[in-house]
């Protein structure tokens, strides 16, 4: 799906959720804008231009995955994240590399279905409610006495709208989906018997006793399926996956050999060679049809602590012309992550505990102390990046979260200050300090 956002606007959107990493944001913003530019070219030239794939280097928890995920959300593009270590060359245990393309198509199908279902929702919802109304009318008619049919139906309809019957158990007939048979384990090729025989065989229906609310959802799904064209969904989803799809390949450094020429390096290089044709551009068979991978944007990422970008095979390196290095997060970055983004960590915890009538208030010095602790733990143990903030917050709020049950009549305000944090993280700091003296 094309976007008319310019690169600056794309970066602004990413800034709402991700702190820092300006170089990486610029790279993905340009890649996204280039898709829009390509879409405005003549068909002959358009086919010649392929995306410039991106290779990110940076420690864990600095925002590599989040940048790619948010980028896809901006344009509602099909997006999947895969780990390079899950794929192995033929003869080793693992997944077939083509499965990443099939997974992308599945995501695309779901995206298009959601959009189409949203368009037909008003009509499908009315039809689903009418089915519920008919079932309830047949039940209540026996006990309604002399009440006129239109009046009884009107009352039932009103009560369905108000949700009065949501928990009422009714017996309904639902379509039983035919089971899929997998041709080969892990290959992603499934045969649906119902799809093969199409309308030749009547669809099985099964009687079930469920609540009105559950029945309404089932009928809504059935009515939506009737109103949308399955074939057009499949063709649009394939086209969108092909032209707008984004695949994020994480842990790419784990399949980069160190050039030792034997042992596990043989397998690692085999995985790279299997991934190569997918990234270069090939045609993959899926149960919805064939898809070309030439125009899918690939973003690969890894920490590259042990290996280097140059340890990847030259052919694969050539397919990732844009190199971006993400920097480690500082204490100041942690303060911003805690408070500034739309999904700021402090806001998440505050809103969660508000459900149980706990009003958390963090003082400025408390926020600085949380950031300092996270930076301190990252320096003295494994560097987890921004994920360390969640570790500190969980340690800090364990007692409050455990004791909060929502039974109080009024909201309880709890102020978290620097002293509270020091008191509740003594044990953790002591353990980190002791590690320095353990050989």
C-alpha positions as CSV (number, residue, x, y, z in Angstrom):
1,X,0.0,0.0,0.0
2,X,1.5,3.3,-1.1
3,X,2.1,6.2,1.3
4,X,2.3,9.8,0.5
5,X,4.2,10.6,3.6
6,X,7.6,12.1,2.9
7,X,10.7,10.7,4.7
8,X,10.6,13.4,7.4
9,X,7.0,12.6,8.2
10,X,7.8,8.9,8.3
11,X,10.6,9.6,10.8
12,X,8.2,11.7,12.9
13,X,5.8,8.8,13.0
14,X,8.6,6.5,14.1
15,X,9.7,9.0,16.8
16,X,6.4,8.6,18.5
17,X,7.4,5.1,19.6
18,X,11.2,4.8,19.2
19,X,13.8,6.9,20.9
20,X,17.1,7.8,19.0
21,X,18.6,5.7,16.2
22,X,18.2,8.6,13.7
23,X,20.4,6.9,11.0
24,X,18.3,3.7,11.0
25,X,15.0,5.7,10.9
26,X,16.3,7.7,7.9
27,X,17.3,4.6,6.0
28,X,13.9,2.9,6.4
29,X,12.0,6.1,5.7
30,X,13.9,6.5,2.4
31,X,13.2,2.8,1.5
32,X,9.5,3.3,2.2
33,X,9.3,6.6,0.2
34,X,11.1,4.9,-2.7
35,X,8.2,2.4,-2.9
36,X,5.8,5.3,-3.4
37,X,8.2,6.9,-6.0
38,X,8.5,3.5,-7.8
39,X,4.7,3.2,-8.0
40,X,4.5,6.5,-10.0
41,X,6.8,5.3,-12.7
42,X,5.9,3.7,-16.1
43,X,5.3,-0.1,-15.9
44,X,8.4,-0.9,-18.0
45,X,10.8,1.1,-15.7
46,X,8.8,0.1,-12.5
47,X,9.7,-3.6,-13.1
48,X,13.4,-2.8,-13.3
49,X,13.6,-1.1,-9.9
50,X,13.9,-3.4,-6.9
51,X,14.0,-2.4,-3.2
52,X,17.4,-1.6,-1.6
53,X,17.5,-4.0,1.3
54,X,18.8,-2.9,4.7
55,X,21.3,-4.6,7.0
56,X,21.2,-3.4,10.6
57,X,24.0,-3.9,13.2
58,X,23.4,-3.2,16.9
59,X,23.1,-4.8,20.3
60,X,19.8,-6.3,21.5
61,X,17.0,-4.1,22.8
62,X,18.0,-0.9,20.9
63,X,15.0,-0.9,18.5
64,X,16.0,-2.9,15.4
65,X,12.8,-5.0,15.3
66,X,10.6,-2.1,16.5
67,X,11.7,0.2,13.7
68,X,10.8,-2.4,11.1
69,X,7.5,-3.3,12.8
70,X,6.3,0.3,13.1
71,X,7.4,1.0,9.6
72,X,5.0,-1.7,8.3
73,X,2.2,-0.4,10.5
74,X,2.5,3.1,9.1
75,X,1.5,1.8,5.6
76,X,-0.5,-1.3,6.8
77,X,2.0,-3.4,4.8
78,X,2.2,-7.2,5.3
79,X,5.1,-7.8,7.8
80,X,6.7,-10.8,9.4
81,X,9.7,-11.3,11.6
82,X,11.7,-14.4,11.2
83,X,14.9,-15.7,12.9
84,X,17.7,-16.8,10.6
85,X,18.7,-19.5,13.0
86,X,15.4,-21.4,12.5
87,X,16.3,-22.1,8.9
88,X,18.7,-24.8,7.9
89,X,20.0,-26.2,4.7
90,X,18.5,-29.4,3.3
91,X,19.6,-32.4,5.4
92,X,19.6,-30.6,8.7
93,X,16.7,-30.2,11.1
94,X,14.9,-26.9,10.6
95,X,12.5,-25.0,8.5
96,X,12.4,-24.5,4.7
97,X,13.5,-20.9,3.9
98,X,10.5,-20.6,1.5
99,X,8.2,-20.8,4.6
100,X,9.0,-17.1,5.3
101,X,7.3,-16.1,2.1
102,X,4.3,-18.4,2.8
103,X,4.0,-16.8,6.3
104,X,4.1,-13.3,4.7
105,X,1.2,-14.3,2.3
106,X,-0.8,-15.6,5.3
107,X,-0.3,-12.2,7.1
108,X,-1.4,-10.4,3.9
109,X,-4.5,-12.6,3.5
110,X,-5.5,-11.7,7.1
111,X,-4.9,-8.0,6.5
112,X,-7.0,-7.9,3.3
113,X,-9.8,-10.0,5.0
114,X,-10.0,-7.6,7.9
115,X,-10.3,-4.6,5.5
116,X,-13.0,-6.4,3.5
117,X,-14.9,-7.5,6.6
118,X,-14.8,-4.0,7.9
119,X,-16.5,-2.8,4.7
120,X,-19.4,-5.3,4.9
121,X,-19.7,-5.2,8.7
122,X,-23.0,-3.2,8.9
123,X,-24.8,-5.6,6.5
124,X,-23.3,-8.7,8.0
125,X,-24.1,-7.6,11.5
126,X,-27.7,-7.0,10.7
127,X,-28.0,-10.4,9.1
128,X,-26.3,-12.1,12.1
129,X,-28.7,-10.4,14.5
130,X,-31.7,-11.4,12.4
131,X,-30.6,-15.1,12.7
132,X,-30.3,-14.7,16.5
133,X,-33.7,-12.9,16.6
134,X,-35.3,-15.9,14.7
135,X,-33.9,-18.4,17.1
136,X,-35.1,-16.5,20.2
137,X,-38.5,-15.8,18.6
138,X,-39.1,-19.5,18.0
139,X,-38.3,-20.1,21.7
140,X,-40.3,-17.3,23.3
141,X,-43.3,-17.7,21.0
142,X,-44.4,-20.7,23.0
143,X,-44.7,-18.6,26.2
144,X,-45.7,-15.3,24.7
145,X,-49.4,-15.9,25.0
146,X,-51.5,-13.5,22.9
147,X,-48.7,-11.0,22.3
148,X,-48.6,-10.0,18.6
149,X,-45.7,-11.3,16.6
150,X,-44.3,-7.9,15.5
151,X,-44.4,-6.6,19.1
152,X,-42.6,-9.8,20.4
153,X,-39.9,-9.5,17.6
154,X,-39.4,-5.8,18.4
155,X,-38.8,-6.6,22.1
156,X,-36.4,-9.4,21.3
157,X,-34.5,-7.1,18.9
158,X,-34.2,-4.4,21.5
159,X,-32.9,-6.8,24.1
160,X,-30.3,-8.2,21.7
161,X,-29.1,-4.7,21.0
162,X,-28.9,-4.0,24.8
163,X,-26.9,-7.2,25.4
164,X,-29.5,-8.7,27.8
165,X,-29.3,-12.1,26.1
166,X,-25.4,-12.2,25.8
167,X,-25.1,-15.0,28.4
168,X,-28.2,-16.9,27.4
169,X,-27.5,-20.4,26.0
170,X,-29.1,-21.3,22.7
171,X,-28.7,-24.2,20.3
172,X,-27.4,-23.2,16.8
173,X,-26.2,-25.0,13.7
174,X,-22.7,-23.9,12.6
175,X,-20.7,-24.8,9.6
176,X,-17.9,-27.2,10.4
177,X,-14.7,-26.3,8.7
178,X,-13.0,-29.2,6.8
179,X,-9.7,-30.2,8.2
180,X,-6.5,-29.4,6.3
181,X,-4.0,-32.2,5.4
182,X,-0.3,-31.2,5.5
183,X,1.6,-32.7,2.6
184,X,5.0,-32.5,4.3
185,X,5.9,-31.5,7.8
186,X,7.1,-27.9,8.0
187,X,6.7,-27.3,4.3
188,X,3.6,-25.1,4.7
189,X,1.8,-26.9,1.9
190,X,-1.6,-27.8,3.1
191,X,-4.5,-29.4,1.2
192,X,-8.0,-28.4,2.2
193,X,-10.4,-31.1,1.2
194,X,-13.3,-28.6,1.1
195,X,-11.4,-26.4,-1.3
196,X,-10.7,-29.3,-3.6
197,X,-14.3,-30.4,-4.0
198,X,-15.7,-26.9,-3.7
199,X,-19.5,-26.9,-4.1
200,X,-19.6,-30.6,-5.1
201,X,-20.0,-31.7,-1.5
202,X,-22.5,-30.1,1.0
203,X,-20.8,-28.4,3.9
204,X,-21.2,-30.2,7.2
205,X,-23.2,-28.4,9.8
206,X,-23.0,-29.2,13.5
207,X,-25.4,-28.4,16.3
208,X,-23.8,-26.6,19.3
209,X,-25.0,-25.1,22.5
210,X,-23.4,-21.7,23.0
211,X,-24.1,-18.3,24.4
212,X,-25.9,-15.7,22.3
213,X,-22.7,-13.6,22.2
214,X,-20.7,-16.5,20.8
215,X,-23.4,-17.3,18.3
216,X,-23.5,-13.7,17.1
217,X,-19.7,-13.8,16.4
218,X,-20.0,-17.1,14.5
219,X,-23.0,-15.8,12.4
220,X,-21.1,-12.5,11.8
221,X,-18.2,-14.5,10.4
222,X,-20.5,-16.6,8.2
223,X,-22.4,-13.6,6.8
224,X,-19.2,-11.7,6.2
225,X,-17.8,-14.7,4.2
226,X,-20.9,-14.7,2.1
227,X,-20.6,-11.0,1.3
228,X,-16.9,-10.9,0.3
229,X,-15.3,-12.6,-2.7
230,X,-12.6,-15.1,-1.6
231,X,-10.8,-15.1,-5.0
232,X,-10.4,-11.4,-5.1
233,X,-9.1,-11.4,-1.5
234,X,-6.5,-14.0,-2.5
235,X,-5.3,-12.1,-5.6
236,X,-5.1,-8.8,-3.8
237,X,-3.3,-10.3,-0.8
238,X,-0.7,-12.0,-3.1
239,X,-0.2,-8.7,-4.9
240,X,0.2,-6.7,-1.7
241,X,2.6,-9.3,-0.2
242,X,4.6,-9.1,-3.5
243,X,4.7,-5.3,-3.9
244,X,4.5,-4.1,-0.3
245,X,5.7,-7.0,1.9
246,X,8.4,-6.4,4.5
247,X,10.4,-9.3,5.9
248,X,12.6,-8.7,9.0
249,X,15.3,-11.4,9.3
250,X,16.7,-11.3,12.8
251,X,19.8,-13.0,14.2
252,X,21.5,-12.8,10.7
253,X,24.9,-12.7,12.5
254,X,24.3,-16.2,13.9
255,X,24.5,-17.7,10.4
256,X,27.6,-15.7,9.5
257,X,30.6,-18.1,9.5
258,X,34.0,-17.0,10.9
259,X,35.8,-18.4,7.9
260,X,37.1,-21.5,9.7
261,X,36.1,-23.8,6.8
262,X,34.6,-26.6,8.7
263,X,32.1,-27.8,11.4
264,X,29.0,-25.7,12.0
265,X,30.3,-23.0,9.5
266,X,29.3,-25.4,6.7
267,X,25.7,-25.4,7.9
268,X,25.7,-21.6,8.4
269,X,26.9,-21.0,4.9
270,X,24.3,-23.4,3.6
271,X,21.5,-21.4,5.3
272,X,22.9,-18.2,3.7
273,X,22.9,-19.8,0.2
274,X,19.4,-21.0,0.8
275,X,18.2,-17.5,1.8
276,X,20.1,-15.9,-1.2
277,X,17.6,-16.8,-4.0
278,X,14.7,-15.6,-1.9
279,X,16.4,-12.2,-1.4
280,X,17.7,-12.0,-5.0
281,X,14.2,-12.7,-6.4
282,X,12.5,-15.9,-7.1
283,X,9.0,-17.4,-7.5
284,X,7.6,-19.3,-4.5
285,X,4.6,-21.5,-4.6
286,X,1.9,-21.0,-1.9
287,X,-1.5,-22.5,-1.5
288,X,-3.0,-19.2,-2.7
289,X,-0.9,-19.1,-5.9
290,X,2.6,-18.1,-7.0
291,X,4.4,-15.1,-5.6
292,X,7.6,-13.3,-6.8
293,X,10.0,-12.1,-4.1
294,X,11.8,-9.5,-6.3
295,X,9.9,-6.5,-4.8
296,X,9.7,-7.6,-1.1
297,X,11.8,-5.3,1.2
298,X,14.2,-7.4,3.3
299,X,15.6,-5.9,6.5
300,X,18.2,-8.1,8.2
301,X,19.6,-7.4,11.6
302,X,22.1,-8.8,14.1
303,X,24.3,-7.9,17.0
304,X,27.5,-9.0,15.2
305,X,29.4,-9.4,18.5
306,X,31.4,-12.4,17.4
307,X,31.1,-12.3,13.7
308,X,31.3,-9.3,11.4
309,X,29.0,-8.1,8.5
310,X,31.9,-9.1,6.2
311,X,31.6,-12.7,7.3
312,X,28.4,-13.1,5.4
313,X,28.9,-14.6,1.9
314,X,29.7,-11.9,-0.6
315,X,26.6,-12.6,-2.7
316,X,24.3,-12.1,0.3
317,X,26.2,-8.9,1.4
318,X,25.6,-7.5,-2.1
319,X,21.9,-8.0,-1.7
320,X,21.9,-5.7,1.4
321,X,23.5,-2.5,0.0
322,X,22.3,-0.2,2.8
323,X,24.3,-0.7,6.1
324,X,23.1,0.9,9.3
325,X,24.7,0.8,12.7
326,X,22.5,1.3,15.8
327,X,24.1,2.7,18.9
328,X,23.7,1.5,22.5
329,X,21.2,3.3,24.6
330,X,22.4,5.7,27.3
331,X,20.9,6.8,30.6
332,X,19.3,9.8,29.0
333,X,17.7,7.6,26.3
334,X,16.2,5.5,29.1
335,X,14.6,8.5,30.7
336,X,13.1,9.4,27.4
337,X,11.9,5.8,26.8
338,X,10.2,5.8,30.2
339,X,8.3,9.0,29.6
340,X,8.1,10.3,26.0
341,X,6.8,7.7,23.5
342,X,3.0,7.1,23.0
343,X,3.5,3.7,24.5
344,X,5.9,5.0,27.3
345,X,6.8,2.3,29.8
346,X,5.7,4.3,32.8
347,X,2.3,4.9,31.2
348,X,1.9,1.2,30.5
349,X,2.5,0.3,34.2
350,X,0.4,3.2,35.4
351,X,-2.6,2.2,33.3
352,X,-2.3,-1.5,34.2
353,X,-2.5,-0.8,37.9
354,X,-5.2,1.8,37.5
355,X,-7.5,-1.2,36.7
356,X,-7.0,-2.3,40.3
357,X,-7.6,1.3,41.6
358,X,-3.9,2.0,42.2
359,X,-2.7,5.5,41.1
360,X,1.0,5.4,40.6
361,X,2.9,8.7,40.7
362,X,6.6,8.7,39.8
363,X,8.7,11.7,40.9
364,X,11.4,13.1,38.6
365,X,14.2,11.8,40.7
366,X,12.6,8.3,40.7
367,X,12.5,8.3,36.9
368,X,16.2,9.2,36.8
369,X,17.0,6.5,39.3
370,X,15.2,3.8,37.3
371,X,17.1,4.9,34.2
372,X,20.4,4.9,36.2
373,X,19.7,1.4,37.5
374,X,18.9,0.1,34.0
375,X,22.1,1.6,32.6
376,X,24.1,0.3,35.6
377,X,22.8,-3.3,35.2
378,X,23.5,-3.2,31.4
379,X,27.1,-2.2,32.1
380,X,27.7,-4.8,34.8
381,X,25.9,-7.8,33.3
382,X,24.4,-8.6,29.9
383,X,23.4,-5.5,27.9
384,X,19.7,-6.0,27.2
385,X,19.1,-2.4,25.9
386,X,15.7,-1.0,26.7
387,X,14.4,-4.4,27.7
388,X,16.3,-3.9,31.0
389,X,13.8,-1.2,31.9
390,X,11.1,-3.8,32.1
391,X,13.3,-6.0,34.4
392,X,13.9,-3.0,36.8
393,X,10.2,-2.0,36.7
394,X,9.0,-5.5,37.5
395,X,11.4,-5.8,40.4
396,X,10.3,-2.4,41.6
397,X,6.5,-3.0,41.5
398,X,6.3,-6.7,42.5
399,X,4.8,-6.1,45.9
400,X,2.4,-3.4,44.6
401,X,1.2,-5.6,41.7
402,X,0.8,-8.6,44.0
403,X,-1.2,-6.9,46.7
404,X,-3.4,-4.9,44.3
405,X,-6.8,-6.6,43.9
406,X,-9.2,-3.8,43.0
407,X,-11.3,-4.3,46.2
408,X,-10.8,-0.9,47.6
409,X,-13.7,1.6,47.3
410,X,-11.5,4.5,46.4
411,X,-8.4,4.9,44.3
412,X,-5.2,4.5,46.3
413,X,-2.3,6.9,45.4
414,X,1.2,5.5,45.7
415,X,4.1,7.8,45.1
416,X,7.3,6.2,43.9
417,X,10.3,8.3,44.8
418,X,14.1,7.7,44.8
419,X,14.1,6.4,48.4
420,X,11.4,3.8,47.6
421,X,13.5,2.6,44.6
422,X,16.7,2.3,46.6
423,X,14.9,0.3,49.3
424,X,13.2,-2.1,46.8
425,X,16.3,-2.7,44.7
426,X,18.9,-3.3,47.4
427,X,19.1,-7.0,46.8
428,X,19.6,-6.6,43.0
429,X,22.4,-4.1,43.4
430,X,24.1,-6.3,46.1
431,X,24.1,-9.3,43.7
432,X,25.6,-7.2,40.8
433,X,28.4,-5.8,43.1
434,X,29.2,-9.4,44.3
435,X,29.6,-10.6,40.8
436,X,32.6,-8.3,40.4
437,X,34.5,-10.4,42.9
438,X,33.6,-13.8,41.6
439,X,36.3,-15.3,39.3
